[in-house]
Amino acid sequence: MTDHTLPTARLGDAGPEVGVQGLGCMGMSFAYGPTDADASRATLERALELGVTLYDTADAYGAGENERFLSPFFKAHRDEVVIATKFALSIPPDDPTKRIIRNDEPYIRQAVEASLRRLDVDVIDLYYMHRRDPDVPIEETVAVMADLVREGKVKHLGLSEVTGDELRAAQGVHPIAAVQSEWSLFSRDIEAGVVPAARELGVALVPYSPLGRGFLTGSFADAEKDLTAGDFRRQQPRFTGDNATANAALLAPVRTVAEAHGATLGQIALAWAQQRARVHGLPVIPIPGTRKPARVEENTAATRIVLTEEELSLLEPIAGKVAGDRYADMTFTSAGRE
């Protein structure tokens, strides 16, 4: 039984209706240091009570462990949730900074079968190409994904970190329900090409890291000093050293707006992301990640905050002043190919 406190939006012209805020589940078993399985399970249940219906994972998160962890929750609430998972990106456990990308048919078919087994479901609601291999024509990759839809293994298709032109090429093969890309007060490169293409084609945008991987909440100021050794944010340029110091200063206007609303910094960052739907004229479903029930309550409450034009203007310059790239290697992002 859910509270249905969130309004809904549709993923693509013919995709499912989901709450306007989803939940990124990666950190429940991967990337952000020590985890608490019981707290994560409670977070999943609380999110559903609050109207969150889109749950995001990937086969790369913990080499499949994240999908296995989520499986019991999905099974208990199969008719209430929309399961999103991904293929194409492998992260060697001995080197979390390295990426191996594959978009070829044998790999895709192997990946979908493995995800179906780990999730213990008959069909995946939304299946993303996690990253793009430029050596494989995107039309070929999406044609294989379309076959998975026809075979009943996947319901809807998504792409992650693609350019506007790549999205148009993919849409020419099969309808794309959603594009997932980093989009936040700190990361706005997709507004140049991807967002206009998505609006033109009727594709929803699913921003990942809308809280700047936690930096926009003020929860840490320097990843190397404040975060545990296993936290992959210690490898991201904008969160360490002089970059971190410069970027922490950019939170001042966020604090000003937060004080005006009696809100947290994170809520203002999420409210900004949610309002991209109105600003750009397309469905936008951010997927902030958390492992705490109280935090998912805070995050979903941000959907009720409406920022004024003056407040949006105050926040507008932030992204242009951010020091450091969002990844050490930007070649596998849409910005690296635009």
C-alpha positions as CSV (number, residue, x, y, z in Angstrom):
1,M,0.0,0.0,0.0
2,T,1.6,3.3,-1.1
3,D,0.9,6.8,0.0
4,H,1.1,8.0,-3.6
5,T,2.4,11.4,-2.5
6,L,4.3,11.9,-5.7
7,P,2.8,13.1,-9.0
8,T,3.7,10.9,-12.0
9,A,5.3,11.3,-15.4
10,R,5.5,9.0,-18.4
11,L,8.8,7.5,-19.6
12,G,8.6,8.2,-23.4
13,D,5.5,8.4,-25.5
14,A,4.4,4.8,-24.7
15,G,6.5,4.0,-21.5
16,P,5.2,3.4,-18.0
17,E,3.9,6.1,-15.6
18,V,6.3,6.5,-12.7
19,G,6.7,8.8,-9.7
20,V,8.4,12.0,-10.7
21,Q,11.3,11.1,-8.5
22,G,13.0,7.6,-8.7
23,L,15.6,5.9,-6.5
24,G,19.2,5.2,-7.5
25,C,20.1,2.0,-5.8
26,M,23.8,1.7,-6.7
27,G,25.1,2.8,-3.3
28,M,23.3,0.1,-1.5
29,S,26.0,-2.4,-2.5
30,F,28.6,-0.5,-4.4
31,A,30.8,2.6,-4.8
32,Y,30.1,4.6,-1.6
33,G,31.9,2.7,1.1
34,P,30.5,0.5,3.8
35,T,26.8,-0.4,3.5
36,D,24.0,-1.4,5.9
37,A,21.7,-3.9,4.2
38,D,18.9,-3.5,6.8
39,A,18.8,0.2,6.4
40,S,18.9,-0.1,2.6
41,R,15.9,-2.5,2.7
42,A,14.0,-0.1,4.9
43,T,14.8,2.7,2.4
44,L,13.4,0.7,-0.5
45,E,10.1,0.1,1.4
46,R,9.8,3.7,2.6
47,A,10.5,5.0,-0.9
48,L,7.6,2.9,-2.2
49,E,5.3,4.1,0.5
50,L,6.1,7.7,-0.6
51,G,5.2,7.0,-4.2
52,V,8.6,6.2,-5.7
53,T,8.1,3.5,-8.3
54,L,11.2,3.7,-10.6
55,Y,14.2,1.8,-9.1
56,D,17.5,2.0,-10.9
57,T,20.3,-0.5,-10.9
58,A,22.9,-2.0,-13.3
59,D,24.8,-5.2,-13.8
60,A,28.0,-3.3,-13.2
61,Y,27.1,-2.3,-9.7
62,G,29.1,-4.7,-7.6
63,A,29.5,-7.1,-10.5
64,G,25.8,-8.0,-10.2
65,E,25.5,-7.8,-6.4
66,N,23.2,-4.8,-6.6
67,E,20.7,-6.7,-8.8
68,R,20.8,-9.7,-6.4
69,F,20.3,-7.4,-3.4
70,L,17.2,-5.8,-4.9
71,S,15.6,-9.0,-6.1
72,P,13.6,-9.8,-3.0
73,F,12.1,-6.3,-2.8
74,F,11.2,-6.4,-6.5
75,K,9.6,-9.9,-6.1
76,A,7.5,-8.7,-3.1
77,H,6.3,-5.6,-5.0
78,R,6.5,-6.7,-8.7
79,D,3.2,-5.1,-9.8
80,E,4.1,-1.8,-8.0
81,V,7.6,-1.1,-9.3
82,V,9.3,-0.3,-12.5
83,I,12.7,-2.1,-12.7
84,A,15.5,-0.3,-14.6
85,T,18.8,-2.0,-15.2
86,K,21.7,-1.7,-17.6
87,F,24.3,-3.5,-19.7
88,A,27.5,-2.5,-21.4
89,L,29.8,-1.3,-18.6
90,S,32.1,-3.5,-16.7
91,I,34.2,-2.2,-13.7
92,P,37.1,-4.4,-12.7
93,P,36.9,-4.9,-8.9
94,D,40.7,-4.4,-8.6
95,D,40.6,-1.0,-10.4
96,P,37.3,1.0,-9.9
97,T,38.7,3.8,-12.1
98,K,38.8,1.5,-15.2
99,R,35.8,1.0,-17.6
100,I,35.4,-1.8,-20.1
101,I,32.5,-1.1,-22.6
102,R,30.8,-3.6,-24.9
103,N,27.8,-3.0,-27.2
104,D,28.0,-6.1,-29.4
105,E,25.2,-8.6,-29.8
106,P,26.8,-11.6,-28.0
107,Y,27.6,-9.5,-25.0
108,I,24.1,-7.9,-24.8
109,R,22.4,-11.3,-25.0
110,Q,24.7,-12.7,-22.3
111,A,24.1,-9.6,-20.1
112,V,20.3,-9.6,-20.3
113,E,20.0,-13.3,-19.4
114,A,22.4,-12.8,-16.5
115,S,20.4,-9.8,-15.2
116,L,17.1,-11.7,-15.5
117,R,18.5,-14.4,-13.4
118,R,19.9,-12.2,-10.8
119,L,16.8,-10.1,-10.6
120,D,14.7,-13.3,-10.7
121,V,12.1,-11.7,-13.0
122,D,10.6,-12.7,-16.3
123,V,11.0,-9.3,-17.9
124,I,13.0,-6.1,-17.3
125,D,10.8,-3.0,-17.5
126,L,13.4,-0.5,-18.7
127,Y,16.7,-1.8,-20.2
128,Y,19.5,0.8,-20.7
129,M,22.6,0.7,-22.7
130,H,24.9,2.0,-19.9
131,R,27.7,3.4,-22.0
132,R,28.4,3.8,-25.7
133,D,31.1,2.0,-27.6
134,P,31.8,4.3,-30.6
135,D,33.2,1.4,-32.6
136,V,29.8,-0.3,-32.7
137,P,27.1,1.6,-34.7
138,I,24.4,2.6,-32.3
139,E,21.8,1.4,-34.8
140,E,23.2,-2.1,-34.5
141,T,23.1,-2.1,-30.7
142,V,19.5,-0.7,-30.5
143,A,18.4,-3.3,-33.1
144,V,19.6,-6.1,-30.8
145,M,17.8,-4.3,-27.9
146,A,14.7,-4.1,-30.0
147,D,14.9,-7.9,-30.5
148,L,14.8,-8.3,-26.7
149,V,11.6,-6.4,-26.6
150,R,10.1,-8.6,-29.3
151,E,11.2,-11.7,-27.5
152,G,9.5,-10.5,-24.3
153,K,12.7,-10.1,-22.2
154,V,12.5,-6.3,-22.0
155,K,9.5,-3.9,-22.1
156,H,11.1,-0.5,-22.9
157,L,14.5,0.7,-24.0
158,G,16.8,3.4,-22.5
159,L,20.2,4.9,-23.3
160,S,22.7,6.4,-20.9
161,E,25.3,9.1,-21.7
162,V,24.5,9.4,-25.4
163,T,24.7,12.5,-27.6
164,G,21.7,14.2,-29.2
165,D,22.7,12.8,-32.6
166,E,23.1,9.3,-31.1
167,L,19.7,9.5,-29.6
168,R,18.1,10.5,-32.9
169,A,19.8,7.6,-34.6
170,A,18.6,5.2,-32.0
171,Q,15.1,6.5,-32.1
172,G,15.1,5.7,-35.8
173,V,15.5,2.0,-35.0
174,H,13.1,1.6,-32.0
175,P,11.3,4.0,-29.6
176,I,13.5,5.1,-26.7
177,A,11.7,5.7,-23.4
178,A,14.4,7.4,-21.4
179,V,17.9,8.8,-21.6
180,Q,19.9,8.7,-18.3
181,S,22.7,11.3,-18.0
182,E,24.3,13.2,-15.2
183,W,22.3,16.5,-14.7
184,S,22.6,18.7,-11.7
185,L,23.5,22.2,-10.6
186,F,27.1,21.1,-11.1
187,S,26.7,19.2,-14.4
188,R,24.7,20.8,-17.2
189,D,26.5,19.8,-20.4
190,I,23.6,17.7,-21.7
191,E,21.5,20.9,-22.1
192,A,23.4,21.7,-25.3
193,G,22.4,18.7,-27.4
194,V,20.8,15.8,-25.5
195,V,17.9,17.7,-23.8
196,P,16.7,19.4,-27.1
197,A,16.8,16.0,-28.9
198,A,14.9,14.3,-26.1
199,R,12.2,17.0,-26.1
200,E,11.9,16.8,-29.9
201,L,11.6,13.0,-29.8
202,G,9.3,12.6,-26.8
203,V,12.0,10.9,-24.6
204,A,12.1,11.3,-20.9
205,L,15.3,12.5,-19.1
206,V,16.4,10.5,-16.0
207,P,19.1,12.6,-14.3
208,Y,21.6,10.5,-12.3
209,S,23.7,12.2,-9.5
210,P,21.2,15.1,-9.2
211,L,22.9,15.8,-5.9
212,G,26.3,15.9,-7.3
213,R,27.2,12.6,-5.7
214,G,26.4,14.2,-2.4
215,F,28.6,17.2,-2.7
216,L,25.6,19.5,-3.3
217,T,24.2,18.4,0.1
218,G,27.3,19.7,1.9
219,S,27.8,16.3,3.4
220,F,31.5,16.3,2.5
221,A,33.9,19.0,1.4
222,D,36.9,17.0,0.2
223,A,36.6,13.4,-0.8
224,E,40.1,12.4,0.1
225,K,39.8,13.8,3.6
226,D,36.2,13.1,4.4
227,L,35.3,9.8,2.7
228,T,36.4,6.2,3.3
229,A,39.1,4.5,1.2
230,G,36.6,2.4,-0.7
231,D,34.6,5.4,-1.9
232,F,35.0,6.0,-5.6
233,R,34.3,9.7,-5.3
234,R,37.9,10.0,-4.1
235,Q,38.8,9.3,-7.8
236,Q,36.7,12.1,-9.2
237,P,38.5,15.3,-10.0
238,R,36.0,17.8,-8.8
239,F,35.8,16.4,-5.3
240,T,39.5,16.6,-4.3
241,G,42.2,19.1,-3.7
242,D,41.9,22.6,-4.9
243,N,38.9,21.7,-7.1
244,A,37.0,20.6,-4.0
245,T,37.9,23.8,-2.2
246,A,36.7,25.9,-5.1
247,N,33.5,23.9,-5.6
248,A,32.6,24.0,-1.9
249,A,32.5,27.8,-2.2
250,L,29.9,27.5,-5.0
251,L,27.3,26.2,-2.5
252,A,26.8,29.7,-1.0
253,P,23.8,30.6,-3.2
254,V,22.3,27.1,-2.6
255,R,22.4,27.8,1.1
256,T,20.8,31.2,0.6
257,V,17.9,29.6,-1.3
258,A,17.6,26.8,1.2
259,E,17.3,29.2,4.1
260,A,14.5,31.0,2.4
261,H,12.6,27.8,2.0
262,G,13.5,26.3,5.4
263,A,14.9,23.4,3.4
264,T,18.2,21.5,3.1
265,L,20.8,22.1,0.4
266,G,20.0,18.7,-1.1
267,Q,16.3,19.6,-1.3
268,I,17.1,22.8,-3.3
269,A,19.4,20.9,-5.6
270,L,16.6,18.3,-6.2
271,A,13.9,21.0,-6.6
272,W,16.1,22.6,-9.3
273,A,16.5,19.2,-11.1
274,Q,12.7,18.6,-10.8
275,Q,12.0,22.0,-12.3
276,R,14.0,21.2,-15.4
277,A,10.8,19.5,-16.6
278,R,9.0,22.9,-16.8
279,V,12.1,24.8,-17.9
280,H,12.8,22.5,-20.9
281,G,9.4,21.1,-21.6
282,L,9.9,17.3,-21.2
283,P,9.5,14.7,-18.5
284,V,12.3,14.7,-16.0
285,I,12.6,12.0,-13.3
286,P,15.7,12.4,-11.2
287,I,17.0,9.3,-9.4
288,P,18.9,10.5,-6.3
289,G,20.6,7.6,-4.4
290,T,20.4,7.0,-0.7
291,R,20.6,4.2,1.8
292,K,18.6,5.9,4.6
293,P,14.8,6.1,5.0
294,A,15.0,9.6,6.5
295,R,16.9,10.8,3.4
296,V,14.4,9.4,1.0
297,E,11.7,11.3,2.9
298,E,13.8,14.4,2.6
299,N,14.4,13.8,-1.1
300,T,10.8,13.2,-2.1
301,A,9.7,16.3,-0.1
302,A,11.8,18.3,-2.5
303,T,9.2,17.7,-5.2
304,R,6.9,20.1,-3.4
305,I,9.4,22.9,-3.4
306,V,8.9,25.5,-6.2
307,L,11.8,27.8,-6.8
308,T,11.1,31.3,-8.0
309,E,12.6,32.9,-11.1
310,E,14.8,35.0,-8.9
311,E,16.0,31.9,-7.1
312,L,16.7,30.1,-10.3
313,S,18.7,33.1,-11.6
314,L,20.7,33.0,-8.4
315,L,21.6,29.3,-9.0
316,E,22.1,29.7,-12.8
317,P,25.9,30.6,-12.8
318,I,27.0,27.7,-10.6
319,A,27.6,25.0,-13.2
320,G,29.8,27.4,-15.3
321,K,32.2,27.9,-12.4
322,V,32.7,24.2,-11.4
323,A,36.3,23.2,-11.2
324,G,37.2,19.7,-12.6
325,D,35.5,17.2,-14.8
326,R,32.8,14.9,-13.5
327,Y,35.0,11.9,-14.3
328,A,38.8,11.5,-14.6
329,D,38.1,10.1,-18.1
330,M,35.3,11.9,-20.0
331,T,35.7,10.0,-23.2
332,F,32.8,7.5,-22.4
333,T,30.4,10.3,-21.6
334,S,28.1,12.2,-24.0
335,A,30.2,15.4,-23.4
336,G,33.3,13.5,-24.5
337,R,31.7,12.9,-28.0
338,E,29.7,16.1,-28.6
